[in-house]
């Protein structure tokens, strides 16, 4: 069985919004796969493509194909609760 989550968060280690979003995942005990776009060129290109060449982080892609860009805690919590 694949251990990877269907939720992928494109982020960096230094991003305050990314750290905040990770806390929401932890609080709700939801697994996700994190891709650091500072070190993963393919991940950077994916985030760039999602956002019309202007990547902002975090970019969170859900199993249904939808995504959130720089969500607030409330937006992210609402989306996670709706899955």
PyMOL commands that set and color helices and strands:
alter all, ss='L'
color gray80, all
select helices_A, chain A and resi 16-27+41-50+73-82
alter helices_A, ss='H'
color red, helices_A
select strands_A, chain A and resi 8-11+33-36+59-61+67-69
alter strands_A, ss='S'
color yellow, strands_A
deselect
rebuild
show_as cartoon
